[in-house]
Amino acid sequence: MLKESEKARADFNVDTALADGVAVVRMFLADRLGLLLQGEEAMDRIDDAVRKLIEVRGPVGTADVVTVLASQVASLLAASAGPDGDPEALFDTVIRTQVDMARTMQKTQRERPEG
């Protein structure tokens, strides 16, 4: 999971917290079939990986929240991509768009005259 977070950090040039979130959603997207076939067992594996990541990064209590939110994001991406779509590609596009928009807004704020 840490490797996936570092990859996301490099892919999107974002901070560690956002990269961790991207890595968790990517894990759900990658294991969609496992979640359908193995159900609770696959969810337990993902939950364990998220807990390990959170233990390295911060309070353990946040692992459940991160897992639930990532699961919801992955479900929404799959639904948005449609039956023939690629939810992983959609996720990459959404993250890149959001990061670019945030950077543009920050630049605009910095360049705006005080007053």
N, C-alpha and C positions, 0 to 999 in steps of 0.2 A: 504494500500500500504506500509506503514511503517513496518507493521508486516511481509509482504512478503519480504521486503528488509532485515530485520533482519534475517529472515529464510535463505535467500540466503547467507547472510554473514556467518552464522553458517555452512550451508551446504558445502560451498566451502572454508571457511576460507580466505575470501578476504576483501579488504577495502570497505568502504561504497559506493564509487562511482561505483565500479563494481557491487556490490550487488544491487544497485538501478537499474542499467541497466538490470541485470538478472531478477529482479522483474517485470520490465515493459514488457520484452519479455514473461515471464511466463504468465502475464495477457493477452496478445494477444493470446497466445497458449490456455489458458483456455477458452477464450471467442470466439473461432473460429466460433462456431455455431451461437452465437449471432451476430457476425459480418456479417455472411451470411444472416441471417433472418431479422435482424433489421437495418443493414447497418449503416446509418448516426447516428442513435440514440445510437447504441452500441459504435461507434467510439467517439461520444461526451462524453459518460460515461468514456471511457478509457482516453480520452484527459483530462477530468476534474480530474481524479485520478492522472495522470502524473503531471498536473499543481500543484496540492496540494503537491505532493512529491517534486517537484522542488522548490516551495515556501519555504518549510522547509529547503531544502538543499542549494539553491543558486538562481541565477537570473531567473526570470520568463520567460524571452525570450528564454531560452533554452528548454522549455517544448515542443514546436512544433518540434524542431529538434529531441529530444528524442523520441517523439511519432512516427514520420515518420521513424526513424531508427529502432525502435523496431518492427514496422509493417513490414518493409522490412525483418528483420531477421526472424520473425515468418513465413512469406511467404516462404522464402528460406528453412527454416527448414521443413515446411510441404511438399514442393516439393521434398526435398532431402530424406525425410523419405518414400515417396511413398504412394500409396493409402492404403496399409495395415500396414504401419509403425507407429511408435509412435514419433511424433516430440518433445514431452516433454522429453522423454528418450534420444533422439538424442541430444537435447540441453544440458542436464545434462552431457552427455558424452563429448561433444565438450568443454564445460566450464572446466570440470575437466582436460581434456587433455591440454588445453591451459594454465591453471593455473600451472599444473605440469611442463610443458615445460618452462614457464617463471621462475619458481623457480629453475629449474635445470640450466638454463642459468645464473641466478643471482649467484648461488653457484659457477659455473664454473668461472665466472668473478672475484668473490672474492678470489678464490683459485689460480688464474693465477698470476704468479710472475710478478712484475713490471719490465718494461724494454723494 
